[in-house]
């Protein structure tokens, strides 16, 4: 068993796994890690299976006290052990150590903890869904005084190579056509869009170039993670992990699953451009 105590945390530090599937007909969103590639790396470094829960955080870093020794990793942020920078992204932390993890280098970063973090499961997942207040620890963000307990913790680490994603400007995001694609009057591939600061786990709001269309409202219809909605103002919204399960805006496209993590990591103010691939 391993145990960590949260000394300091930010408002968006939550426990996440791959998320919930098969429950959208009941209005239950997917949730789960925004960048599953980073989640897998965080788990691999401490010898966990890919699907084990991790701590996802944004905006601010974390400070943790080690109550029982364990292996610990950070992907997308840097580590300090007792005030000194760690040589690697994965460490063995001993009882009494203080681990500091920097703010994310992009938007989201992940802490992997050896063993399986104990958390509240709902609908087959422990992912925290803040809007409804379930999963993780009482459905909320981590706060000072929380303890993270992991079963089966080991003191084995793997120095896994973290191949950095190529940073483009604009970031190219691949999409397929959606049910209402035919309303578009512009070529979506010829415009770039800026990520709006209001973007969050529910959706990535885009601004700047407007898309001209033969806009029409549609009957409330099913949406999924990656659906590109087009409101009447012509500014697209890409639905993300905590999105609603139905919506009334035209669904002009869908971001391919492989690019969702890349999209989640685009900072506010940076640009993306869509590239259409065949359905």
C-alpha contacts under 8 A as a table, 3 or more apart, distances in Angstrom:
res1	aa1	res2	aa2	distance
1	X	68	X	7.37
1	X	115	X	7.54
1	X	149	X	7.01
1	X	150	X	5.61
1	X	151	X	4.81
1	X	152	X	5.52
1	X	153	X	5.04
1	X	154	X	7.95
2	X	67	X	7.49
2	X	68	X	5.02
2	X	69	X	5.88
2	X	70	X	5.41
2	X	114	X	7.57
2	X	115	X	7.58
2	X	149	X	5.72
2	X	150	X	5.13
2	X	151	X	6.76
2	X	152	X	7.73
2	X	153	X	5.39
3	X	66	X	6.30
3	X	67	X	5.15
3	X	68	X	4.92
3	X	69	X	7.24
3	X	70	X	7.61
3	X	147	X	6.74
3	X	148	X	5.57
3	X	149	X	4.55
3	X	150	X	6.41
4	X	64	X	6.31
4	X	65	X	5.64
4	X	66	X	4.70
4	X	67	X	5.42
4	X	68	X	7.02
4	X	147	X	5.52
4	X	148	X	5.05
4	X	149	X	6.60
5	X	64	X	5.58
5	X	65	X	5.00
5	X	66	X	6.39
5	X	67	X	6.75
5	X	144	X	7.86
5	X	145	X	6.16
5	X	146	X	5.78
5	X	147	X	4.44
5	X	148	X	6.34
6	X	9	X	6.87
6	X	62	X	7.68
6	X	63	X	6.37
6	X	64	X	4.77
6	X	65	X	6.46
6	X	142	X	7.55
6	X	143	X	6.63
6	X	144	X	5.07
6	X	145	X	5.38
6	X	146	X	5.30
6	X	147	X	6.22
6	X	148	X	7.80
7	X	62	X	7.71
7	X	63	X	5.34
7	X	64	X	5.33
7	X	65	X	6.61
7	X	143	X	7.83
7	X	144	X	4.90
7	X	145	X	6.21
8	X	62	X	5.57
8	X	63	X	4.94
8	X	64	X	7.00
8	X	143	X	6.83
8	X	144	X	5.30
9	X	13	X	6.64
9	X	60	X	7.21
9	X	61	X	6.58
9	X	62	X	4.88
9	X	63	X	6.70
9	X	142	X	6.35
9	X	143	X	5.67
9	X	144	X	6.48
10	X	13	X	5.76
10	X	57	X	7.40
10	X	58	X	7.48
10	X	59	X	7.10
10	X	60	X	5.21
10	X	61	X	6.65
10	X	62	X	7.05
10	X	141	X	7.84
10	X	142	X	7.51
10	X	143	X	7.54
11	X	60	X	7.91
11	X	141	X	6.04
11	X	142	X	7.55
12	X	56	X	7.68
12	X	57	X	5.38
12	X	58	X	5.56
12	X	59	X	7.33
12	X	141	X	5.89
12	X	142	X	7.88
13	X	55	X	6.55
13	X	56	X	5.53
13	X	57	X	4.06
13	X	58	X	6.60
13	X	141	X	5.29
13	X	142	X	5.59
14	X	55	X	5.56
14	X	56	X	5.41
14	X	57	X	6.42
14	X	127	X	7.95
14	X	128	X	6.14
14	X	136	X	6.86
14	X	140	X	7.07
14	X	141	X	4.92
14	X	142	X	5.91
15	X	53	X	6.40
15	X	54	X	5.69
15	X	55	X	4.62
15	X	56	X	6.18
15	X	119	X	7.78
15	X	126	X	7.24
15	X	127	X	5.81
15	X	128	X	5.76
15	X	135	X	7.95
15	X	136	X	5.08
15	X	137	X	7.57
15	X	141	X	7.94
16	X	19	X	7.14
16	X	31	X	7.90
16	X	32	X	5.04
16	X	33	X	5.36
16	X	53	X	5.40
16	X	54	X	5.58
16	X	55	X	6.20
16	X	56	X	6.43
16	X	126	X	6.51
16	X	127	X	4.07
16	X	128	X	5.95
16	X	136	X	7.12
17	X	32	X	5.08
17	X	33	X	5.81
17	X	39	X	7.96
17	X	51	X	6.10
17	X	52	X	6.18
17	X	53	X	4.45
17	X	54	X	6.37
17	X	125	X	6.96
17	X	126	X	6.56
17	X	127	X	5.38
18	X	31	X	7.79
18	X	32	X	4.73
18	X	33	X	5.89
18	X	36	X	7.10
18	X	51	X	6.20
18	X	53	X	7.93
18	X	125	X	7.72
18	X	127	X	7.50
19	X	30	X	5.31
19	X	31	X	5.04
19	X	32	X	3.79
19	X	33	X	7.07
19	X	125	X	5.76
19	X	126	X	7.58
19	X	127	X	5.74
20	X	23	X	7.05
20	X	28	X	7.91
20	X	29	X	7.03
20	X	30	X	4.61
20	X	31	X	6.45
20	X	32	X	7.16
20	X	123	X	6.52
20	X	124	X	6.28
20	X	125	X	5.60
20	X	127	X	7.71
21	X	24	X	7.35
21	X	30	X	5.98
22	X	25	X	7.64
23	X	26	X	5.54
23	X	27	X	6.93
23	X	28	X	5.44
23	X	29	X	7.30
23	X	123	X	7.51
24	X	27	X	4.94
24	X	28	X	4.88
24	X	29	X	5.84
24	X	30	X	7.56
24	X	245	X	5.90
25	X	28	X	7.28
25	X	245	X	7.62
27	X	244	X	7.25
27	X	245	X	5.68
28	X	244	X	7.92
28	X	245	X	7.14
29	X	241	X	7.10
29	X	242	X	5.68
29	X	243	X	6.20
29	X	244	X	6.21
29	X	245	X	6.25
30	X	225	X	7.61
30	X	241	X	5.62
30	X	242	X	6.24
30	X	243	X	7.79
31	X	127	X	6.37
31	X	128	X	7.23
31	X	129	X	6.27
31	X	241	X	4.53
31	X	242	X	4.77
31	X	243	X	7.96
32	X	127	X	5.25
32	X	128	X	7.39
32	X	241	X	6.52
33	X	36	X	5.65
33	X	39	X	6.83
33	X	56	X	6.88
33	X	127	X	7.84
33	X	241	X	7.80
34	X	108	X	7.50
34	X	201	X	7.40
34	X	240	X	7.89
34	X	241	X	6.61
34	X	260	X	7.63
34	X	261	X	5.90
34	X	264	X	6.25
35	X	38	X	5.64
35	X	39	X	6.46
35	X	108	X	7.44
35	X	260	X	7.32
35	X	261	X	4.12
35	X	262	X	7.27
35	X	264	X	6.80
35	X	265	X	7.64
36	X	39	X	4.78
36	X	40	X	6.06
36	X	261	X	6.53
37	X	40	X	5.29
37	X	41	X	6.41
37	X	261	X	7.13
38	X	41	X	5.05
38	X	42	X	6.17
38	X	75	X	6.15
38	X	76	X	7.42
38	X	109	X	7.38
38	X	110	X	6.74
39	X	42	X	5.19
39	X	43	X	6.39
39	X	50	X	7.47
39	X	54	X	6.75
39	X	75	X	7.83
39	X	110	X	6.23
39	X	112	X	7.64
40	X	43	X	5.19
40	X	44	X	6.04
40	X	49	X	7.99
40	X	50	X	4.87
40	X	51	X	7.34
41	X	44	X	4.99
41	X	45	X	6.18
41	X	50	X	7.91
41	X	75	X	7.06
41	X	160	X	7.52
41	X	162	X	7.48
42	X	45	X	5.51
42	X	46	X	7.02
42	X	54	X	7.59
42	X	73	X	5.73
42	X	74	X	6.20
42	X	75	X	5.80
42	X	110	X	6.48
42	X	111	X	6.17
42	X	112	X	4.62
43	X	46	X	5.54
43	X	47	X	6.28
43	X	48	X	4.86
43	X	49	X	6.41
43	X	50	X	5.86
43	X	52	X	6.92
43	X	54	X	7.46
43	X	73	X	7.79
43	X	112	X	5.22
43	X	113	X	7.21
43	X	114	X	7.56
44	X	47	X	5.00
44	X	48	X	5.53
44	X	49	X	6.80
44	X	50	X	6.75
44	X	158	X	7.14
44	X	160	X	7.37
45	X	48	X	7.57
45	X	73	X	6.37
45	X	90	X	6.41
45	X	112	X	7.64
45	X	157	X	5.75
45	X	158	X	4.63
45	X	159	X	6.19
45	X	160	X	5.92
46	X	71	X	5.89
46	X	72	X	6.32
46	X	73	X	6.60
46	X	90	X	7.29
46	X	112	X	6.74
46	X	113	X	6.59
46	X	114	X	5.10
46	X	154	X	7.90
46	X	156	X	6.48
46	X	157	X	4.91
46	X	158	X	6.23
47	X	114	X	6.68
47	X	156	X	6.86
47	X	157	X	6.47
47	X	158	X	6.91
48	X	52	X	6.58
48	X	114	X	6.35
48	X	115	X	6.43
48	X	116	X	7.84
49	X	52	X	5.88
52	X	115	X	7.97
52	X	116	X	5.95
52	X	117	X	7.58
53	X	112	X	7.86
53	X	116	X	6.64
53	X	117	X	6.09
53	X	126	X	7.33
53	X	127	X	7.67
54	X	110	X	6.55
54	X	111	X	5.80
54	X	112	X	5.18
54	X	113	X	6.85
54	X	117	X	7.46
55	X	110	X	5.53
55	X	111	X	5.03
55	X	112	X	6.74
56	X	108	X	6.68
56	X	109	X	5.81
56	X	110	X	4.65
56	X	111	X	6.63
57	X	60	X	7.18
57	X	61	X	7.24
57	X	104	X	7.50
57	X	108	X	5.70
57	X	109	X	5.56
57	X	110	X	6.38
58	X	61	X	7.45
58	X	103	X	7.02
58	X	104	X	6.16
58	X	107	X	5.82
58	X	108	X	4.87
58	X	109	X	6.56
59	X	103	X	6.07
59	X	104	X	6.67
59	X	107	X	7.04
59	X	108	X	7.85
60	X	102	X	7.22
60	X	103	X	4.54
60	X	104	X	7.05
61	X	100	X	7.53
61	X	101	X	5.31
61	X	102	X	4.54
61	X	103	X	4.00
61	X	104	X	6.89
62	X	100	X	5.86
62	X	101	X	5.09
62	X	102	X	6.77
62	X	103	X	7.64
63	X	98	X	7.06
63	X	99	X	5.75
63	X	100	X	4.48
63	X	101	X	6.29
64	X	98	X	5.69
64	X	99	X	5.12
64	X	100	X	6.40
65	X	96	X	6.49
65	X	97	X	5.94
65	X	98	X	4.60
65	X	99	X	6.33
66	X	69	X	6.44
66	X	70	X	7.97
66	X	93	X	6.74
66	X	94	X	6.38
66	X	95	X	5.07
66	X	96	X	5.38
66	X	97	X	5.33
66	X	98	X	6.28
66	X	99	X	7.57
67	X	94	X	7.88
67	X	95	X	5.02
67	X	96	X	6.13
68	X	94	X	6.65
68	X	95	X	4.89
68	X	96	X	7.95
69	X	92	X	7.32
69	X	93	X	5.57
69	X	94	X	4.22
69	X	95	X	5.03
69	X	155	X	7.64
70	X	92	X	5.81
70	X	93	X	5.57
70	X	94	X	6.64
70	X	113	X	7.39
70	X	114	X	6.27
70	X	153	X	6.06
70	X	154	X	6.03
70	X	155	X	5.52
71	X	90	X	7.18
71	X	91	X	5.70
71	X	92	X	4.34
71	X	93	X	6.02
71	X	113	X	6.26
71	X	114	X	5.30
71	X	153	X	7.43
71	X	154	X	6.45
71	X	155	X	5.22
71	X	156	X	6.54
71	X	157	X	6.41
72	X	90	X	5.66
72	X	91	X	5.50
72	X	92	X	6.30
72	X	93	X	6.95
72	X	111	X	7.04
72	X	112	X	5.64
72	X	113	X	4.78
72	X	114	X	6.24
73	X	89	X	5.63
73	X	90	X	4.06
73	X	91	X	6.33
73	X	111	X	5.49
73	X	112	X	4.90
73	X	113	X	6.62
74	X	77	X	5.98
74	X	78	X	6.68
74	X	79	X	6.76
74	X	89	X	5.50
74	X	90	X	6.44
74	X	101	X	7.34
74	X	109	X	7.37
74	X	110	X	5.66
74	X	111	X	4.58
74	X	112	X	6.35
75	X	78	X	7.65
75	X	89	X	6.79
75	X	109	X	5.77
75	X	110	X	5.25
75	X	111	X	6.57
76	X	104	X	5.67
76	X	105	X	5.64
76	X	106	X	6.92
76	X	108	X	7.07
76	X	109	X	4.53
76	X	110	X	6.55
77	X	101	X	6.44
77	X	102	X	5.44
77	X	103	X	6.26
77	X	104	X	4.92
77	X	105	X	5.62
77	X	109	X	6.06
77	X	110	X	7.70
78	X	85	X	7.83
78	X	86	X	7.85
78	X	89	X	6.83
78	X	101	X	5.73
78	X	102	X	5.38
79	X	85	X	6.02
79	X	86	X	5.54
79	X	88	X	7.96
79	X	89	X	6.57
79	X	99	X	7.04
79	X	100	X	5.83
79	X	101	X	4.79
79	X	102	X	6.61
80	X	83	X	5.54
80	X	84	X	5.09
80	X	85	X	4.26
80	X	86	X	5.25
80	X	99	X	5.74
80	X	100	X	4.96
80	X	101	X	6.39
81	X	84	X	5.29
81	X	85	X	6.33
81	X	86	X	6.14
81	X	93	X	7.83
81	X	97	X	6.97
81	X	98	X	6.03
81	X	99	X	4.81
81	X	100	X	6.48
82	X	97	X	6.06
82	X	98	X	5.05
82	X	99	X	6.20
82	X	100	X	7.75
83	X	98	X	7.75
83	X	99	X	7.81
83	X	100	X	7.45
86	X	89	X	7.10
86	X	91	X	7.52
88	X	91	X	6.95
88	X	159	X	7.34
89	X	159	X	7.66
90	X	157	X	6.71
90	X	158	X	7.45
90	X	159	X	6.92
91	X	157	X	7.04
92	X	155	X	6.22
92	X	156	X	7.74
92	X	157	X	7.36
93	X	97	X	6.21
93	X	99	X	7.80
94	X	97	X	5.61
103	X	109	X	7.97
104	X	107	X	5.88
104	X	108	X	5.77
104	X	109	X	5.20
105	X	108	X	7.81
105	X	109	X	7.52
106	X	109	X	7.49
106	X	265	X	5.74
106	X	266	X	7.17
106	X	267	X	6.71
107	X	264	X	7.22
107	X	265	X	4.97
107	X	266	X	6.85
107	X	267	X	6.12
108	X	264	X	7.74
108	X	265	X	6.42
113	X	116	X	7.48
113	X	117	X	7.24
113	X	150	X	7.28
113	X	153	X	7.71
114	X	150	X	7.02
114	X	152	X	7.35
114	X	153	X	4.67
114	X	154	X	5.81
114	X	155	X	7.65
115	X	150	X	5.11
115	X	151	X	5.11
115	X	152	X	4.54
115	X	153	X	4.02
115	X	154	X	6.75
116	X	150	X	4.84
116	X	151	X	5.19
116	X	152	X	6.64
116	X	153	X	7.38
117	X	148	X	6.61
117	X	149	X	5.67
117	X	150	X	4.15
117	X	151	X	6.60
118	X	148	X	7.06
118	X	149	X	5.70
118	X	150	X	5.77
118	X	151	X	7.25
119	X	126	X	5.90
119	X	135	X	6.98
119	X	136	X	4.89
119	X	137	X	5.93
120	X	126	X	5.45
120	X	134	X	7.65
120	X	135	X	4.99
120	X	136	X	5.23
120	X	137	X	6.28
120	X	138	X	7.16
121	X	124	X	6.18
121	X	125	X	5.11
121	X	126	X	4.18
121	X	127	X	7.55
121	X	135	X	5.55
121	X	136	X	7.25
122	X	125	X	5.53
122	X	126	X	6.21
122	X	134	X	7.04
122	X	135	X	5.91
125	X	135	X	7.29
126	X	135	X	4.77
126	X	136	X	5.28
127	X	135	X	5.20
127	X	136	X	5.65
128	X	133	X	7.41
128	X	134	X	5.97
128	X	135	X	4.29
128	X	136	X	4.67
128	X	137	X	7.51
128	X	139	X	5.33
128	X	140	X	6.77
128	X	141	X	7.94
129	X	132	X	5.95
129	X	133	X	5.81
129	X	134	X	5.62
129	X	135	X	6.23
129	X	139	X	6.04
129	X	140	X	7.64
129	X	242	X	7.08
130	X	133	X	4.83
130	X	134	X	6.86
130	X	139	X	5.71
130	X	140	X	5.67
130	X	141	X	7.53
132	X	139	X	7.35
133	X	138	X	6.60
133	X	139	X	3.87
133	X	140	X	6.08
134	X	137	X	7.78
134	X	138	X	5.84
134	X	139	X	3.65
134	X	140	X	7.36
135	X	138	X	6.30
135	X	139	X	4.77
135	X	140	X	7.96
136	X	139	X	5.51
136	X	140	X	7.06
137	X	140	X	6.01
137	X	141	X	7.49
137	X	142	X	7.36
142	X	146	X	6.62
143	X	146	X	5.89
150	X	153	X	6.04
167	X	171	X	7.11
168	X	171	X	4.84
168	X	172	X	7.30
169	X	270	X	7.76
169	X	271	X	6.49
169	X	272	X	7.30
170	X	192	X	7.09
170	X	270	X	7.33
170	X	271	X	4.76
170	X	272	X	4.67
170	X	273	X	5.94
171	X	263	X	7.97
171	X	266	X	7.77
171	X	271	X	6.32
171	X	272	X	4.48
171	X	273	X	6.07
172	X	272	X	5.85
172	X	273	X	5.02
172	X	274	X	5.89
172	X	275	X	6.60
173	X	255	X	6.99
173	X	259	X	6.15
173	X	262	X	7.93
173	X	263	X	7.00
173	X	272	X	6.79
173	X	273	X	6.05
173	X	274	X	4.89
173	X	275	X	6.01
174	X	255	X	5.95
174	X	256	X	6.01
174	X	259	X	6.70
174	X	274	X	5.73
174	X	275	X	4.74
174	X	276	X	5.82
174	X	277	X	6.55
175	X	253	X	6.36
175	X	254	X	5.33
175	X	255	X	4.32
175	X	256	X	5.46
175	X	274	X	6.49
175	X	275	X	6.02
175	X	276	X	5.01
175	X	277	X	6.04
176	X	253	X	5.57
176	X	254	X	5.34
176	X	255	X	6.57
176	X	256	X	6.94
176	X	276	X	5.71
176	X	277	X	5.59
176	X	278	X	6.27
176	X	279	X	5.54
177	X	181	X	5.80
177	X	252	X	6.28
177	X	253	X	4.41
177	X	254	X	6.44
177	X	276	X	7.47
177	X	278	X	7.91
177	X	279	X	6.80
178	X	181	X	5.23
178	X	227	X	7.79
178	X	228	X	7.81
178	X	251	X	5.45
178	X	252	X	4.49
178	X	253	X	3.76
178	X	254	X	6.02
179	X	182	X	7.92
179	X	250	X	7.87
179	X	251	X	5.94
179	X	252	X	6.31
179	X	253	X	7.33
180	X	183	X	5.99
180	X	250	X	5.64
180	X	251	X	5.31
180	X	252	X	4.90
180	X	253	X	7.75
181	X	184	X	6.06
181	X	251	X	7.02
181	X	252	X	4.25
181	X	253	X	6.47
182	X	252	X	7.72
183	X	213	X	5.24
183	X	214	X	4.93
183	X	215	X	6.29
183	X	216	X	7.95
183	X	252	X	7.79
184	X	187	X	7.46
184	X	211	X	7.22
184	X	212	X	6.28
184	X	213	X	4.36
184	X	214	X	6.52
184	X	252	X	7.73
185	X	211	X	7.50
185	X	212	X	5.33
185	X	213	X	4.83
185	X	214	X	7.06
186	X	211	X	6.09
186	X	212	X	5.72
186	X	213	X	7.14
187	X	190	X	5.65
187	X	191	X	7.53
188	X	191	X	5.94
188	X	211	X	7.28
188	X	274	X	6.60
188	X	275	X	7.91
189	X	192	X	7.75
189	X	273	X	6.61
189	X	274	X	5.25
189	X	275	X	5.44
189	X	276	X	6.93
190	X	273	X	7.91
191	X	209	X	6.55
191	X	273	X	6.51
191	X	274	X	7.87
192	X	208	X	7.96
192	X	209	X	6.76
192	X	271	X	6.34
192	X	272	X	5.63
192	X	273	X	4.59
192	X	274	X	7.45
193	X	206	X	5.75
193	X	207	X	5.73
193	X	208	X	5.71
193	X	209	X	6.00
193	X	271	X	5.34
193	X	272	X	5.39
193	X	273	X	6.34
194	X	206	X	5.46
194	X	207	X	5.22
194	X	208	X	6.02
194	X	268	X	7.35
194	X	269	X	5.57
194	X	270	X	5.53
194	X	271	X	4.38
194	X	272	X	6.43
195	X	199	X	7.21
195	X	204	X	6.82
195	X	205	X	6.07
195	X	206	X	4.79
195	X	207	X	6.44
195	X	266	X	7.32
195	X	267	X	6.84
195	X	268	X	4.82
195	X	269	X	5.34
195	X	270	X	5.84
195	X	271	X	6.20
195	X	272	X	7.46
196	X	199	X	5.78
196	X	204	X	7.30
196	X	205	X	5.33
196	X	206	X	5.38
196	X	207	X	6.11
196	X	268	X	5.41
196	X	269	X	6.40
197	X	205	X	7.97
197	X	268	X	4.91
197	X	269	X	7.16
198	X	204	X	7.87
198	X	205	X	6.85
199	X	202	X	7.60
199	X	203	X	5.76
199	X	204	X	4.53
199	X	205	X	5.28
199	X	268	X	7.60
200	X	203	X	5.52
200	X	204	X	6.27
201	X	204	X	7.78
201	X	240	X	5.85
201	X	241	X	5.91
201	X	242	X	5.49
201	X	243	X	7.43
202	X	239	X	6.06
202	X	240	X	5.02
202	X	241	X	6.02
202	X	242	X	4.44
202	X	243	X	4.35
202	X	244	X	7.62
203	X	237	X	6.44
203	X	238	X	5.43
203	X	239	X	4.25
203	X	240	X	4.72
203	X	241	X	7.73
203	X	242	X	7.68
203	X	243	X	6.47
204	X	237	X	5.69
204	X	238	X	5.03
204	X	239	X	6.41
204	X	240	X	6.96
204	X	264	X	7.66
205	X	235	X	7.65
205	X	236	X	6.53
205	X	237	X	4.64
205	X	238	X	6.52
206	X	235	X	5.91
206	X	236	X	5.60
206	X	237	X	6.03
207	X	210	X	7.38
207	X	235	X	5.65
207	X	236	X	7.52
208	X	235	X	7.55
209	X	235	X	7.29
210	X	233	X	7.33
210	X	234	X	4.71
210	X	235	X	5.34
211	X	234	X	4.75
211	X	235	X	6.62
211	X	236	X	7.85
212	X	234	X	6.34
213	X	234	X	7.62
215	X	232	X	6.43
215	X	250	X	7.88
216	X	250	X	7.25
217	X	248	X	6.48
217	X	249	X	6.14
217	X	250	X	6.59
218	X	221	X	7.55
218	X	248	X	5.44
218	X	249	X	6.37
218	X	250	X	6.23
219	X	248	X	5.82
220	X	246	X	6.10
220	X	247	X	5.06
220	X	248	X	4.44
220	X	249	X	7.94
221	X	246	X	5.17
221	X	247	X	5.51
221	X	248	X	6.32
222	X	245	X	5.91
222	X	246	X	4.37
222	X	247	X	6.53
223	X	227	X	6.11
223	X	244	X	7.43
223	X	245	X	5.40
223	X	246	X	5.15
223	X	247	X	6.47
223	X	251	X	7.95
224	X	227	X	5.61
224	X	239	X	7.12
224	X	240	X	7.95
224	X	243	X	7.52
224	X	244	X	7.98
224	X	245	X	6.44
225	X	239	X	5.37
225	X	240	X	4.81
225	X	241	X	5.62
225	X	243	X	6.79
226	X	238	X	5.81
226	X	239	X	5.20
226	X	240	X	5.82
226	X	254	X	5.17
226	X	255	X	4.74
226	X	256	X	6.95
226	X	257	X	7.19
226	X	260	X	6.84
227	X	238	X	5.71
227	X	239	X	5.39
227	X	240	X	7.95
227	X	251	X	6.49
227	X	252	X	7.87
227	X	253	X	6.03
227	X	254	X	4.40
227	X	255	X	6.46
228	X	236	X	6.45
228	X	237	X	5.60
228	X	238	X	4.46
228	X	239	X	6.41
228	X	251	X	5.64
228	X	252	X	5.81
228	X	253	X	4.98
228	X	254	X	5.44
228	X	255	X	7.15
229	X	236	X	5.70
229	X	237	X	5.17
229	X	238	X	6.32
229	X	239	X	7.56
229	X	249	X	5.66
229	X	250	X	5.59
229	X	251	X	4.66
229	X	252	X	6.10
229	X	253	X	7.41
230	X	233	X	7.84
230	X	234	X	5.98
230	X	235	X	6.33
230	X	236	X	4.75
230	X	237	X	6.45
230	X	249	X	5.87
230	X	250	X	5.55
230	X	251	X	6.54
230	X	252	X	6.69
231	X	234	X	5.74
231	X	235	X	6.46
231	X	236	X	6.72
231	X	237	X	7.88
231	X	249	X	5.65
231	X	250	X	7.21
232	X	235	X	7.83
238	X	255	X	7.79
239	X	243	X	5.67
240	X	243	X	5.50
240	X	260	X	7.93
244	X	247	X	7.34
251	X	254	X	7.87
255	X	259	X	6.71
255	X	260	X	6.69
256	X	259	X	5.66
256	X	260	X	6.79
257	X	260	X	5.38
258	X	261	X	7.12
259	X	262	X	5.20
259	X	263	X	6.18
260	X	263	X	5.08
260	X	264	X	6.16
261	X	264	X	5.08
261	X	265	X	6.48
262	X	265	X	5.32
262	X	266	X	6.83
263	X	266	X	5.46
266	X	270	X	6.45
266	X	271	X	7.78
266	X	272	X	7.98
267	X	270	X	5.62
